[in-house]
Each structure stands twice: as C-alpha cells, then as structure tokens.
Amino acid sequence: MFDKLRDVLLYLYEATEQMEEKSAFIAEHRSERMEEFKKHKEELHAKAKVKLKEMKTETKQKAKHQFDEVLKEAGVARKEEIDELKKMISSLSTKIDKLKK
C-alpha cells in the first residue's frame, strides 16, 4: 500500500514539473506570438485602409460619371460649360463696347 502511494506521489510530482516546464515555455512564446499577431493585424488594417480608399475613389468617379450623364440627357449645362459661356460673353461684350466707341 505504501509503495503504491509512493508511486502515485512520484507520478504527481513528475506531472507537476512537466506542467511547470510547459507553462514556462508557453509564457516565453506568448509575447512572441502576440507581437506576430499585432504585426499581422496592422498589416491587415493597412491593406483594408488602402482598399477602402480605392473603393471610395472608384465609387465617387462612378457617381460623378452617372450624374454627368443624367445632366447631359436632361440638357442641363455643366459648370465648365457655363464658365466657358461666361468667358465668351465677356469677350463679346468687350468687342461690342469697342465697336460702340
């Protein structure tokens, strides 16, 4: 009976030593794994940010193009066209004023 109890205690002692070694090993590598995880997370965040910027730019361009098409079909002048007409009118006004004198 004493021999069996002694064997059980030895097994328990050996098991606790192995658990302590394993926990020390895990603790040592935990910080390394955490750093790797943080780097990976930052890389994914940067990639997602770039992709989001690209999608935002693409969406703006598509919306602007569609809006311009709708205005064109409706016959509404764009700002660039109005500015060009204003320049033409001002130059014609200047010429008319010269002719009046």
PyMOL commands that set and color helices and strands:
alter all, ss='L'
color gray80, all
select helices_A, chain A and resi 2-74+79-100
alter helices_A, ss='H'
color red, helices_A
deselect
rebuild
show_as cartoon
